[in-house]
Amino acid sequence: MNVPPKDRKRVLVSAYACAPARGAEPGVGWNLIAYMAGEYGYDLTVVTRTKHRAEIEGSDDPRVDGVKWIYVDPPEWISSWKRGAWGLRAFYMMWQRKMHAAAAEHLENHQVDLVHHLTFGSILPATSLVDFGLPLVVGPVGGSEMSPSELIPDLAPRLWIRDRLRSALYRYGCGLAMTRRTYENCSVALGATEASVESLKELGAKDVRLVPQSGCGDDEVAGYAAAHPPKTTVPTGSINLLSACRLVHWKGVDLTIDAVARAVDFGLDVKLTILQEGPELRSLIKLVKKLGLEKRVKFLGKLPTLEDVYGAMRDSDAIIHPAVNEVFGQSVLESLALGRQVICLDWAGPGMIVTDKCGIKVEPGNRETIVNGLTDAIASLEARRANWIEIQNAAIERAGRFTWRTVAEELDRAYRDSLS
């Protein structure tokens, strides 16, 4: 879309996570900024982390040529805070103070028509961009997705404490005057799931829309898929599962391991590869040893490139991702885009993405119910090989419904409605 320079609306974007050739939230920030600048012609100034500067300035993506970047970060020594979920949020709040100061300085010298809180893609902490009195778009954001209530009593004590603390802090944060002031005064709030849409309405947002938090197409996974077309050869031998997520307790990797153990006990030839790292790594390794699965479960850590991750996805029968409070699940969408089915809970983001044609959704419940459901799903994979091509095509077709272009269209509509 070619918009004359004089007609371009000037937008200041807060994008804590934003970097090219990345998955997860940095990819969300980068791809949506590229679309809004390159496809819709907005004059964007983006405040992001200094950490991403080399990657951003080294990009050859022509869509961001006109984007102005402001880089801020808290002092280096504060980076040690960024451990675990609570440390990350504390660090982000420090970053938001730096962002606010940089935004205020920019506004003193430049005209801005609209401000947009893009990433950190969470309802809490509420963005301070509301302070500037300009039309404000928030999102897409999540954060109100909580664990299934039946599962909570079955959590290990330390995980039960974390889960209950997360829920209590969310309720506390939603009760803060500054949180309500932000959402009562934002022009458009975009919620990534039905749960977050309802939460945004309860916080006083007047115009709330359901918009997925992520997408695919015209990005790294699309490039990989184009260069490596899916094979029509049906796999044989062991059932190969892949877990591709940060190793935090709410991703449910322990549930996956328990289900693999039960499937093996039933005589199934199953192998599980676990990617990434995280605070639960040690306890997961301990669980694998306890269950005698050392020859069945491999921990590969963080792979060097996204292409390595995509190759691992292609080599699997299915991605297994029983996250219990996932806003979206980028690995779920990437797997589908590569033609691989997904096993997940019928819950929050993954439950919204996956259908029976391209994966298996397990009903949430207590731990026993979930593990039994995951075990049954794993047991069905060998039979599902008979429909390998149909499932592969259905997965690719489903991923095509969650594109960056679709999300960008919703952002453009939110921008225009906010400025009208």
N, C-alpha and C positions, 0 to 999 in steps of 0.2 A: 504494500500500500504506500504510494508516494504522496506524502503530505508536504505542501510547501512550508519552508522554514518559518514563515511568519504566522502560519496557522497551527504550528505544533504546540500542544499543551505541555507545559513544563511540570514534571513530576519528580519529587524527591522521594527516593525509596530507601527504606531501612532493610538491608539484607545482610544480617550477621553471617549467614552461611551462603557463600556464592563462589563457585570456582568451576572452570571448564573441565571436561573429561573426568567428571566425578559422578558417583552415584549418590543416593541418599539426599539429604537436604542441601548440600552445596550444589548438586545438580539441579534441584528445584529452583534455587535462586538464579543460577546461570541461565538455564533454558527459558525461564519466563521473562527475564530481563532481555534476553536476545530477541524473543518474539515481540515484546512490547516496543522495543526500540527499532528493530529491523523490519518487522512486518506491519506494525501499526503506526510507526512514525512518531512515537512520543519522544520528547526531549527529556531524557532521563539523567538525573544525577543520583548516583548510588553510594550510600555510605555502607562500607563493608569492612571486614577485618584486614589489618595490615598483613596478617599471615598469608592471605590469598594473593597478595600483590604480584608476585613473580609469575604465578600461573595466569592471572588475568591479563597482565601486560604482555605475556608471551603468546597469547592466543591469536590465531589468524582468522577468527570468525568475523567476517565482514559485517555481520548484523550489529555488532557492538562498537563499531568504529566511532560513532558519534556520542557514545555514552561517556559521561564525566564520572570519574571515580574519586571518592574521598575515603582514605584509609585511616582507620583508628583502631587502637588496641589498648587495653590497660597495660600498666608496667609489666615487664617480662616476669618479674618474680611472682606476680599474681597467677601466672599460668599453672603454678603448682596446685592451685585450688581446684582446677578443672578435672576432678576425679569423681566418677560416679555421677548419678543423676543430680544429686543435690549440689555437688561441686560445680557441675556444668551450669546450673541455674544461677548460682552465686556469681560465677564468672560472667555469665551473660548480663546480669544486672549491672555489674561494673562496666561492661562494654556499652550497655545502653546509656549510661551516664556520659561516656565519651561521645557516643553517637549523637546524643541530644545537644551537647556543646558544639559539635561540628555542624549539625543541622542549623542551630541558631546562628552561627557565624555565616553560614552560606546564605541564610535568609536575609541577613543584613545587607548583602551585596547583590543578591539576585532575586528576580521575581519567580515565584513558584505558584502554580495553580492548584496543586493537589499533593498530598503526602500519602504514602502507601507503606504500611508495615507488612513486609513479605516474609522474611525469615528472621528470626526464630519462629517457626510455624506453630506457635502455641498460644492458646487463649491467655495463659499466665506465664510470666508477668505481663501485665497490660503495657502496651507501648506508650511512651511519653510523647509521641508525635502529636497527640491531641492538644498539647499545650500551645501549639502555634496557631490555633483558631482557623485552620484551613480545612477544606474538605478532606476527610480521612477515609481511606479504604483499608480494611484489615483482612488479611488472609490470602489464601485459604489457611485456616488454623484448626487445630484439634486440641486435645488435652483433657477432654471430659470423659474419654473412654476409660472405663474402669474394669477391673477383673470381674468375671462372672461370680455372683454372690455365693453360689454353691461351692466354688473352688476355694474360697478364702479360708475356711476352717481346716483345709487339708494342706495348707502351706507350712513349710518348716518355720519354726519360731522366728528366725531372723528375717525370713521373707514375709511372714505375716506382719511383723512390725513395720517393714518397709512399705508394704501394701497399704496398711491402715494409716500410716503416716502420710503417704502420698494422698490418700483420699481426704484426710483431715486438712492437710495444707491446701488442697484444691478448694475445699469449702471455705477455709479461712481467706484465701486469696480472692475468691469471688465475693466475699463480704466486705472487702476493703472499699472505701469511698473512691479511691483513685481508679479502681477497676471499673466500678459502675459508671464513673464520670467518663472514662474512655469509651465504653460501649454505648452509653446513652447519647454520646455526641459524635459517634462515627457515622459517616454517610452510608456506607455499605459494609456489612460484615459477611465474610465468606466462611462457612463452616465446612470442614472436610468430611464429616460423617453426620448422620442423623442426630447422634448424641450431642455433638458439638453445636449443631444448629439449634437444638433445644436449649442448650446452656447459654448461647449467645442471646437468644430471645429472653431468657430469664434475667440476663444481665442488663436488659433494657435496650438492646440494639433494635432499631425500628425496621431496617431493611436487611433481612438475613437470607442468604441464598446457599444452597447446597452445591459445592464445587469441589471436585476431587483435588487433593493436595499435590498430585504429581501426574506425570504422563510419560509418553514415549513417542518416538518418531522424530526424524531429523536430529538424532543424537547418537551417542556412542553405541547403544544397543542396536539401533537401526542400521548403523554402519557395519557392525559385526554381522548382523543377520543378512545384509546384502552381500557381504564378502564371503559368507559361509552359509549358503542355503541349507535348510534342514534336510537331513538324509531321510530317504524312504525305507531304509533298512530297519526292520523291527529288531529290537535288542533281544538277546537270549541270555541264558545263564542267570547269575545272581541279580536280584532286584537291587538297584543302586539308588539310594536316596541322598539328597544333598540338603544341608542346612546352611543358609548363607545370610547370617544376621549377626549383629553385635551380641556378644555373650553376656546379656543382662537377664535377670530372672524372669521378667515379664515376656520375653520372647518365647518361653516355653520349651527350650532345648532339652531340659530335663524330662519333660513329658515325652518328647520324641525318643529319647534314649530308653525310657521305660517301655515305650511301645515297641521299639526294636527288640528289646530283650524278650518281651512277651511273644513277639512274632517268631523269634528264633526258638523259643521253647515249644512253639507249635510246629516246629520242623521246617520253617521257611528259610530259604537261603537269602538273607538280607544283609546288605552292607550300607553303612552310613558314613558320609564324609562331612565333617563340620569345618566350615570356614570361619574366619574372623577371630577376634580376640575380645576380651572384656573381663569384668570383675568376677564372673561366674566360672571362668576357665578352670581354676583349680578344683572347685567342687564338682564340675562336670567330669573332669578326668578321674576324680575319686569315685564318682558314681559308675563310670564305665568299668573301672577295675573291680568294684564291688560286685557288679553284675557279670563279670567274666567276659566282657565284650571287647577285650583289647584287639582281637583279630578281626572284629566286625566293624569297629568304629575308628576312624582316623581323624585326627585334629591337624589341619593343614595351616592354621593361622591365617593371617592376612596375606592374600596373594599379591604379587607385584603389580599387576595391571588389571584393569577391568576386563580386558580380553581373556585373561586367565580365568576370571570368574565366569564369564560367559561360556567359555569352553567347558568348564566343570558343570555348568547347568545343562549344556547340550549332551554331556556324557551320562546324565542321570535319567532314571525312569521318571522321577518326580522331585520337585522341591517340597520339603515338608516344613511348614511354618505355623505352628500352633500358638501364635502370639495371643496373649490374653487381654492386652489393651493397646493394640496397634492402630495408630491414626490412619495410615494408608498401607504401607508395605511395598516399598519400591522393588525389592527383590522378587516379590510376587508378580508384579507387572512385568519386570524384565524376563522372568521365567516364561510367562505366557507369550511375550513377544518373540521368544526364541523357540516357541512351539512345545514347551514342556509344561505338563500338567502340574497342579499344585494341590497339596493336601494342607488344609488349614481348618480353623474353627469357623463356624458360621457366626462370626462375631466381628464387630467394628469394621475397620478398613478392608482386610482380606475377605471377610464375608460379603462385603459389598462388591468386590471385584470378581471373585471366582464364581462360576456357575457349574452346574452338574455336567455340562458338556465339556468343560475344560479342566475339571479337577474334582476333588472330593471334599465336601464340607462336613465337618464333624460337629454335632450338636454340643454346645457348651454345657457344663454341669460340674459335678464334683470331680476329684482327680481320677477316681476309678472309671467314671463314665467317659471322661475325655480319653484316658489311656486305652480303654476298650475300643472306643470309636476310631482312634488312630491306628490301633492294631488291625481292626477290620479293614480300614482303608489300605494299609500296607498289604494285607493279604489279598486284596482285590487287584493289585497292580499287575500280577502275572496274567490274569484273565483279560485285563484291559489292553494288554499288548495286541490282542486280536483286532482291536479298533485303533491301533497306533496312529495311522494316518488321519483318521477322522478326528481324534482327540487333538493331534498336533495342529490341524487346520483350525479347529474350534478355538484353541488357545491363541493362535495368532489373530484370528478374527476378533476375539474378545479384547485382546490388548489394543486393537485398533480403535476401540471405543473410548480409550483413555489416552488421548494424545495431548502433547503440549499445546497444539493449536486449539484444541477444545477448551483447555483451561485459559489460554490467552484470550480467546473470544469472550469468555466470561469476565476476565479482568477488564477488557476493553469496554464491555457493557457497563461494568461497575464504575469505571472511570467516567464514561460519558454521562451516566445517570447522576453521578456525584457532582459533575460540573454544570449540569443543566439548570 
